[in-house]
Amino acid sequence: MEKSSPRMTGGTRGAPVNSSPAVAANAEGEEIEVLESTDVLPVAPEDQWKSLFDKYDPENSGFISTERFRDLLATHGSELDPHKLEVLLALADGNADGKICYQDFVNLMSNKRSNSFRRAILQGSRQLKGCSLRDEVGLGLSQRLVRHVAYETLPREVDRKWYFDSYTYCPPPLLILAITIAEVAVFMYYGFQLDRLVLQVSSPSFLKSPLPYHPQLRAQAWRYLSYCFMHTGIEHLSLNMAMQLLVGVPLEMVHGALRIGLVYVCGVLAGSLAVSVTDMTAPVVGSSGGVYALVSAHLANVVMNWSGMKCQFKLFRMAMALVCMSVEFGRAVWLRFYPPAFPPCPNPSFVAHLGGVMVGLTLGVVVLQNYEQRLQEQSLFWIFFCVYTLFVLCAVFWNIFAYSLLDVRLPPPP
């Protein structure tokens, strides 16, 4: 869906570059953030880029001047969205040494991110020009939704504008919706089967499903993930579903299904493994591991970028999220130590919540901070991912050897 707004100007040769919304820096000269275009000139093989580069580099120096790069953009300006043309012009004007090398040229024209090129953009302090995205008027319903999501999840105005201009609802945010629908369907199925909707865990058949994690059945590896589709009752499902939809869907719209799915699945897996290590006799059900990973990552991102977050009532929203998390966690703690209806099997553990929080505050924060940047290029992402992988491997060995070495007395299988 193409978006247009009063602040977007035409892509002409004389377009003013210093009003580009693609360049931002604060007054203290902190690091400048630049987002590169997603609608570049028509895709061409590298030999065609070389031919085009050589045309503007007749001296074969390996560089083209920013003036010649501006001429190239002006020649093809009609093929670009006007706002994207402003971005490219700002990149051309901002190169500190006045030259663009061939690799930076290919990276830019092929939409490949280049940290070296980004660092070359703009020296000194330069303020973001143009009006705030919130000042846009005459927007349709879908555009207002995208703008709202941008202000809910992104701390920098330049990121919000870029997201608003480039988001197309393709692909739609279906991952979190699909997970939620599956959880509701499973709950309704077992609700009718067990003939109860509240405190289903008190039913003698509750743990006979192939979905929950049970310490006696820990060799069935799928249970470390499938437990997230089963809940202890409608009160458990409702709180998780509310947080999952209100936080997870906007995050998926901004960061994509792959990133959000990674955080969610890592939170779910960390939850069951944490229980198998610290609460060895208890079963696990519920999606709290994945939900808490997403919510804690989002809240941590809001706190770390508090001054940049411009969402309305952000303090109230954050307080409500913390209240919901606390109520759900308190309910889980109470249920764990409540006398089980069918001893010696204890009620489901609450430790999965803590495993999800730890994933959110480490791996999740890195994923959410690196908006539209390739995770494989982020060293901090790989550090946390390696730590997470090490935890998973240690937990696997723990499950293989520790139960027998410690002579843990497990409850009978369901």
N, C-alpha and C positions, 0 to 999 in steps of 0.2 A: 504494500500500500504506500503510494507516494504521498508525502505530506508537504504541504506548503503553508507558509505563514508570513506575516508582514515583515519579519526580520530577514528573510531570505532575499537576496538581491540577485539580479541577473548576472550571468556568467560572461561578461564582456571583457575586452582587453583592458579597459581602464578601471576594472573593479577595484575598489579600495581594499588593500590587504590588511591594514591595521585594524579593521573592524571584524576580522575573522573570529568566529567563536571557537575555533579549533585550538587557540593558543591561550594558555593561562599561566599566570605566575602571581604569587602574592607580593605584597609591598616590601617584604623583607628579603626578597630575592631567593626564596626557597626553590626547590627543584621544579622545573617547568614540565608540565604534562602536555603531551601531544598525542592525539589520536589520528591514526592514518585512515585514509579513505577506504570504503568498501566498494564504491562504484568508481573504478579507475577506467582508464582508456581500454578499448577492446583488448581482450586477452590475446597475446601473441606469443609464438615460440621465442626462445631466447635469441635465435639468430635474427629474428625480425627486430627485437629490441636493439640488438647490436647494430643493425643497419640504420635504425632510427637514431641511435646514439651517435654513430659515425657521421651522420648527416649534420648534426649540430656540433660535431667535434672534428672539423676538417683538418686541424693540425695534428690529429692522432695523439693528443696529449694524455688521453685517459680521463679527462675531465671535461665537463661542459659548464659554462658559467651560468649563474642563476638567471641572468638576463635572457640567455638563449633558452633556458628551461621555461621561462615565462612565455617566450615566443611560441614554444611547442604547445604549451597549455592553451594559449590564446587561439592557436590554429585549430585545436580540437575542442575548444570550449563548448561548442554547441552539443557535443556528445555527452556532456557531463551534467549532472544535477548542479544547479547554481551554487548550492551550499558546499557540495563536494569540491567544486572548482575553487571556492574560497580557501578550503583546507589546503589544497595543493599549492595555491599561490602563496599561502602563508609559509608553507614548508620551503618553497623556493626562496622567499625573501629572508627567512630566518636562518639560513645556513651561514654560520659565522665566518667561514673563509671565502664565501662568494663562489664556491665551486661545488659541483656534485660529481662524485666518481661513478664509474660504470656500475659497480655493485650496488651502490645506493640507488642509482637510477632504476636498475632491474627490480630491486626490492620494493621500491615505491610503486612502479608501474605494475608489478605483479601482485601487489598487496601483501608482500612479505614484510613482517615487522623487523626492524633493524635498530638495535639499541644504540649502535654507533651513530646511525643517522639521526636518531632522536636526540642524542646528546649534543649533536651539532646544531640543533635548532635553537635559535635565539640565545644570545648571551646578554647578561644583565637582567634587569627587572622590567616586565612588561605586563600591564594589567589586561584582564579579560575585557574585551569590548562587547558592546551589544547588550540588549535587554535580557533579563532573566527569563528562563523558560516559563516560569509561572505567569509572566505578563502576556503570554500568547492569548489571543482572543479568537473567537469564531471557530473553535475546534469542535470536531464531531465527538460522539460518545467514545468511540474506540481510541481516538487521539487523546482525549482527557484521561482515559484509563491508563494509557501508556505513560502520559506525563505524571500521573499519580504514582505509578509503579517506580518511575525514575526517581522521584523525590523520596520515596520510601526506602530505596535500597542503595542509592549512589550518593557519595558525599561531595563530589566535585561537579560544579556547574558545567564544565566542559564535557564530562562524561554523560551528564544528564541530557545535554543538547545532542550529543552524538548518538546516544541511544534512541532518543525521540525521533531523530531524523532517519535512522537506519532500521528500526524495528518494523517488521512486516507481518507478524503473527505466523510466519512460516519458517520452521515448523511450529505448530501451536504447542502450548505448554500442557502436554497430555500425561507426562510421566507421573507427577504427584496425583493428578486426578485419577489415573488408572489404578495406582496403588490404593487410594482411598476407596474407590468403588469395589476393588477386590476385598478389602478389609470389611466393608459393610456387607458384601455378599456372604463372606465366610461367617460373619457374626450372625446374620439372619438365618443362615443354614443351621448353625449349631444352636441358635436360640429356639428354633422350632424342634430340633432333634432332642435337646435337653429339657424342653418345655420350661425355660426360664430365660429372662433377659437381664436380670440384675444378679450380680454375684454368682455368675455361672460356675465359678471355680468350686463352689460347694456341691456341685453335682458329681456323683461318683464316676460318671463317664467323661468328665471334662478333659482329662489328659489322655484319653484313649485315641484321640485324633492323631494322624501322622504329622501334624504341624508343630505342636509345642516342643520346646527343648526340654528333655528330661535327662537327669544325670545317668540313669540306667541305660538310656538309649543314645548316649553321646557318640557312639560309633556311626550312627546314621547322620552323616555330615550335613545333609540338607536342613536338618532341624536348627542349625546355628543361624539360618536365615529365615526359614519358613515360619518360625514362631511369631514373627511380626504381624502375620495376618490374623492371629487369634487373640481375643481380648477376654478379660475376666468378667465383663459385664458392660451394659450400655453406658454406665458412667465412665468407665475406663476408655471405651471407644470414643465417646463424645469429646472428651477433653483432648485426646490425641488428634482426632480428626479436625477439631477447630484450629489447633495450633499448626497442624500439617497444611491445611488449606490456606489459612491467613498468612502464613510465612513462606511456606514452600512454593506455592504457585507464583507469587511475585518474584521470588528468587530464581525460579526456573525460567520465567519470562526474560530476565536480565542475563543470567549466566548460562542458560541452556540446560537441556536434560542431562548431558554427559557429566557436567561438573556437579550438578545437584544430585544426580543419581550416585555419583562417586561418594559424596559426603554421606548421603543417606545409607547406602549399603555398608560403608565402612563403620558408621555408627551402629547399625544393626548387628554386624558381626562382632564389633568390639563389645557390645552389650552382653551377648551370650557368652563370649569368651571370658569376660570379666566375672560373670557369675560362676562359670566353671572353675575359676581360680580362687575366688574369695568366698563364695557361698555354695560350696561343692555339693550340697545335698538338695538344693532347691531347683525346681523347674523354672522356666521362663516363658512368658507370653506377652504379647503387646508390641506395638511399634515405637515404644518410647525411646529406644536407642537411636533410631534414625531421626525421629522428631526432635529429640533434644540436641542432636548433633546440628541440625539445621538452625534451630531457634537460638542455641547458644552461640553459634558462629555469627548469626545475624546481629544478636545483641552486642557481642564483643566488637563487631565492626562498627556498630552505631556509637558505642562508648569511645572507641579509639579515634573516631572521626566526628566527635560530638559537635564541634563548631561548624563543620561542613554539612551536616545532615539538616536539611530544611523541611522535613516532613512535619505536618501540623500535629500539635499535641504529642511531640515525640516523648516527652517525659511521662505523660499519661499512658501512652501506648506501651512504653517499656515497662512501666509499673504493672500494667494489666498482664503483659506476657509473663513477668516474674511471678505474679499472683497465680496465674493458671499453672505454671510449672511447679510452683510450690504446693498447690492444692493436689495436683496429680501425683507428685512425688510423696507428699504426706499420706495420701490414700494408699500408695504402694507400700510404704513403710508399715502403716497400720495393718494392712492385709497380711504382710509377711509374718508379723508376730502375733496375729490373731490366731486363736486355737484352730488348727485345721479341722475341717469337717470329717476328714478321713485319714487319721493318723495311721502310720508314722510319716506319711508323705506331707511335707510342709507346703504352705501356700507359696505362690510364685514370688521370686526374688525381686527386690527393687534395685539391685546393683547395676542392672542394664541401663538405668537412667544415667548413672554416673559414668559408665563407659561411653555413652553417647555424648555427654557433656565434654569429656576429655578429647574426643575426636573433634567436636565442634570448635573448641578453644585452640586447637593446634592445626590440624589439617584443614578444617573448615574455614578458619579465619584466613589462611593463605589463599584458598580458592576464591573466596569472596572479595578479597582485597585486589586481586589481579584481574580486574574487569577487562575483558577483551584482550588479554595478553596470554600468550601460549604458556601453559603450565610447565611444559617440558623445558622451557628456557629459564625457569625460576629456581634458583638454588635452594631457597628456603622450602619450597614445595617438596623437593627431593629429600631434603633432610627430614622433614616430618613424615614423608611417605616411607622412608627407610626405617625410621623409628617405629612407625605403625606396623610395618612388615615384620620387624624384629619381635614386637609384642605378639603378633599373631603366631609366629613360629614358636616362641617360648610357650605360649598358651597351648599350642598343639602338643608339644612334648609333655607339658604338664598333664594334659588329659590322657596321654598314653601311659605315663609312668607314675604320676604322683598318687593317683587313687589307690593303686595297689601298694605302693611303698608306704603310704601313710595309713593304710588299712582303714580307709574311710567306710563307715557303715552307711550304705545308701538305702533309700526307701525302695520298696518293691516296684517293679515296673508296672505301669498302668494296665 
